[in-house]
Amino acid sequence: MLRNTSSALWWGLSKMEVRVAPFRGNLSHMSQASTTPSQSQSRSHNPAWVLFVTLWLVVLTLVIKVWVAWLTRSIALFAEALHTLIDCLSVVLSLISIASPDRYNNREVWGHGKLETAIVLSLIAMLGFGGFSLAGLALYQLGTTPNLSNLPSVAVTLPEIYTIAALWISQGCLALWQKRIALRQGSLALRTNAKHLLQDSWLNGVLVITLVGLWQGYHWLDPVMGIGLVITAGFSCWRVLNWQLPTLVRQIAIAPEAIHQIVRQVQGITDCYRIRSRGVVGRQVWIEMQITLHPEFMTSQTWVKGQIEAALRDRYGPIQVKIEVDQDDFNEES
C-alpha cells in the first residue's frame, strides 16, 4: 500500500506544471505553461530576469545584515547595510533602464517619471539620515571615551562572523555571474551593476576582518570602521547615480540634425523626422525616429532598418533604435 501511495504521489508530481508570473516590461516573456531545458537556459541569460533575481538576493542580504547588526549593536554592520541599500538602488535603476524602451503607451520614452524620481529621492533620504545618524553616534563614542579600550563592547560571535563571510562570498559570486552574462549578452545595465557589486564587495572583506578584531576584543574598531563605511557609502551612492541616471534623464544625447544626416544617406529613405535620443554616447543610447520610404522599398523595410541601425552604431557605439515607417505617397502618385 505504501508503495502504491508513493507511486501515485510521484505520478501526480510529475504532471505538475511550473508557472512563472509575468514581470513588467522585458520579463513578460517569462510566463510559460511549462519550462523546457532550452527555455530555462535562455531565460537565465535574460538581463532583466538576472537583475530581477539579483534584486531579491540583495534585499535578502540587506535583511540579514540589519538583523545581525541589531543583535550585535555594531555601528560598522549598520554602516555596511547602507552599502547594501545602495546596491538595491543600483539594481532598481538598472531594471528601470532596461524596461524604459518598451514603455511607449502615452508617455514620452526614455525619461524618468514620478515613480523613478520618488524611488531615488526616498532612498537618498534614507541613506542621508542613516549615514549622519551612524557617523554622529560613532563620533560621540570616540569623543566621550578618551581611552579607546573603554568603548562599549560589541557582542560578536563566530556564527555571526561566518554569516557575514558567507554573504561576502555570495556577493562576489553574484557579481561574477552578472559580469559573465553581461559579456555574453552585451548588456550595459548588467555590466554597470556587476561593476558596482565588485567594487563594493571588497568592503565586505574588510568588514569580516573588523568583526574578527571585535571578537578578539578590539572594540575601538567598530566606531572607526563605521565612520569609514559611512564616508565610502557617500562615494558609492554618487558613483551609482553618476552611472545610472544619465540613461534615464530626459536629455538629448545626439543632435537630431546629425542623426538626420546619417539616416538620409541610406538608400530608399526620402525623409526622417520626429527624432529623439536619450542616454549617454559611448555607454548606451536609445533613439526613436520616423522615416518615410520610397514605395519601391516598402517591401525591404527590414533591410532598411538594419542599414540605419548599423550606420548609427558605427558612429555612436551601443544603441537601441525604434523606427516607424511611412510610405512616400507623393512619389507613388507621381
N, C-alpha and C positions, 0 to 999 in steps of 0.2 A: 504493500500500500504506500509506504514511504517512497519507494522508487517511482510509482505511478504519479504521486503528487509532485515529486521533483521534476519528472518529465513534463508534466502539464505546466508547471511553473516556467521551466526553460522554454517550452514552446510559446508560451504567452509573451515572455520577454523578447524572444526572437522576432515576434511580429510587431513589436512596438516601433513607432516611427519617431525620430527625433526632430522636433520642430524648433526653429530659432525665430524669435520675434524680430521683425524688421526694425532697423535703426534708421533715423532720419538721414537723408542725403545719400552718400555713397554706400551706406550699409544696407540699403533696401534690397539689394540682390541677395542678401544673406538668408532670406526666408525661403525655405525649401521643404518639401514634404519628406524627403529622405536625403541622406548625405552619403555620397559615394566617396571612395578614397581620392579620386582626382578632383572632385568638387571641394572636398575638405582642404586639400593642399592649396588650391587656388584661393580659397577664402583666407587661409592663414597667411598668404602673401599679399593680401589686400591692405594697402596703407591705412585706410580708415578702420578696418577691423583690428589691425595691430595697435593702433592708437587707442581704440575703444578698450581693448584688453589691458593695455598699459595704464589707462586711467583708473580702472578698478584695482589693479595691483598697487598703484601709487597711493590710492585712497586707503587701501588696507594697510600699507606701510605707515601712513600717517596716523591711523588709529592706534596701531601697535606702539609707535614711538611715543605718542601722547600718553598712552596707558602706562608704559614703563617709566616715563618721566614723572607721572603723577605718583607712582609707587616709590620712586627713589627721591623725589623732590629735587631733581637735578636741573639746574639752570641750563647747563650745556645741552641736555637732552631736549628741553623745551626749545632752545635756540635751533637745534638741528631739525626739530619738527617744522620750523619756519621754512627751512630749505625744502623739505618735502612738500609743503604747501605751494612753494614756488614751482616745484616740479608739476604739481596738479595744474597750475596756471599755464605752464608751457604746453602740456598735453591738450588742455581745453582750447587754447588758441590754435594749436596745430589742427585739431579737429574742425574748428570753425573755418580755417583757411582752406581745408580740403572740401568742405561742404559748400563753400560760398559760390563756386562757379555753377552749381546746379540750382541756385535759388533765383529763378527769373520771374516768379509769379508776382506781378505788380510791384516790383521793388527794384531799385537800381542795384545792379550787380556789383560784386567785388568791393563792397564797402561795409563798414561796421554800422550796426543799428543799435537800438536801445538795449537789446539783450546783451550783446557783446560788451557794450560800454558799461552796463551795470555789473557784469561779471568782473571786468578788470578793476573798476573802481572799488567794488566790495572787497576783493582780495587784497588790493593795495592798502585799503583802510585797515584790514585785519593784520596785515604784515606790519604796517606802521605802528599800530597800537601795541601789538605783541612785542615788536623789537624794542621800542622805547621802554616798555614795562620791564622786560628782562634785563636790558642794559642798565636801567636805573636800580633794579634790585641787586645786580652784581656789583655795581659801584658802591652802593650802600653797604654791602657786606665787606668790601675791601676797605672802605673809608672808616667804618666804625670798629674794625678789628685790626689794630696795628700789628699784632702778632698773627701771622698767617696760619700758624699751627692751631690757633683757637677758633678758626672759622667753623660754622655749623657743619656737622658731619653729613655726608650723603650715603644713604644705606644702599650700596651697590653689592649685588651678589653675583656669583658665577652664572646662574641661569639667565640673568638679565644681560650680562655681557655676551653670552652665547646667542641670545636673541638678536641683539643689535649687530653682531658679527654676521649672522645668517641674513639679516636684511641688507647688509653691505654687499655680501656676495651675490644675493639675488638681484640687487640693483645693477651691479656690474654686468651680470649675465643678461639682464633685460636690455641694457644699453647696447651690448654687443649684438644681440639678436636684432634689435631695431636697425643698427648700422648695417648689418648684413642684408636685410630685406631692402633697406633704402638704396644700397648699391645695386641690388638686383632689379628693383623696380624703378629706380631713378626718381624717387620721391623726395622733394625738398623738405616737406613737412617732417617726414621721418628722420631725415638726415639732421635737420636742425634740432629736433627733440632728442635724438640719440647723442648728439654732441653735447647738449646741455646736461644730460644724465651722466655722461662720462666725466665731464668737468667737475660735477658735484659729488661723484662717487668717492673721490679721494678724501672728502671731508668725513665720510662715514668711517674710513680707516683711521683718521686722526681721532675721531670720537671713541672708537674702540680702545685705542691706546690710552685716551684720557680716562675712560671707565676703569681700565686696569689700574691706572695710577690711583684713582679714587678708592678702589678696592684695597689697595695697599696702604691707604691712609693719607695720601697727599690731597687733602681736601681743598687746598688753595687752587687746584687745577680747575675746579668746577666754575667759579665766577670768572676766572681769566679766560677759560675756553668759551664760556658763554658770551663774553664781550666780543671775542674774536669771531664767533659764529654769527652774531648779530651784524657785525660790520660786513662780513662776506655775504650775508643774506641780502644786504642792500645792493652790493655789486652784482650778485646773481640775478636779482629781480630786474635791475637795469639792463643786464645783458639779454634777458628773455624778452623784455619789451622792445629793445632795440632791434632784435632779430625778427620778432613775430609781428608786431603791429604794422610795420611798413607794408606787409602783404594784405592788410585789412583796411587801412585808411583810404579815404576817397581822394586820392591824389593822382594826377596824370603821370604815368610812367614814361610814355613815349609821345612825342608831339604827333597829333593826328595828321599833319601835313607830311611828316616823314613816312608814316605808315601808308598814307595815300599814294605817295610817290612809288614805294616799293610794290604795292599791290597792282597799280596800273601797268606795271611792266609785264605782268602775267598775261599770256595770250587769251583772248576771249572776253576780257573784262572791259566794259565800257564806262563804268562809274563805280566809285567806292565812297560811302558816306556813313554817317552815324557811327563814327569810330570812337571807341572808348578803351582805355587801357588802365590797368591797376597793377600795383606790385612794385618790385624793385628790379631794374635791369641787372642781369648777371646772377640773380637768385631765382626769381620766378615772376613772370609777367602774364597776366590774363588780358586778352584782347577780344573785344567784341566789335563786329562790323557788319555792314550790309552792303552787298555788291550787286551790280547789275550785269548780267551776262548777255552776250550776243546770242540770238536764237539758235545759231548753229552749234553752240557749245552747251546748250541746256542738257543734253544727254551725257555730257562729260563733267558734271558738277564735282564728282569725287576727285577726278584728276586735277581740276582747277583748284579745289580746296587744298589738296596736297601740295601743289606748287606754291600757293600762298603761304602755307604753314612752313614749308621748307625755306622759302626766301626770308621770312621773318625770323626763323630760328637761326639761320646762318648769320644774320645781322645782330640779333639781340640776345642770343643764348636761349635758356629754357623758357618756353612759352606754352600757353594753352589758348586756343583760338576757338571762338564761336562765330560762325559765319552764316548769315541769312542771305539767300539768293533770290533775286528778282529777275524777270525776263525783260529784255530791252524791247518793248513794244514798238518803239519808234522805228528801229531798224527793221523790224518784222514787217511793218506796214509799207516802208519804202522799198 
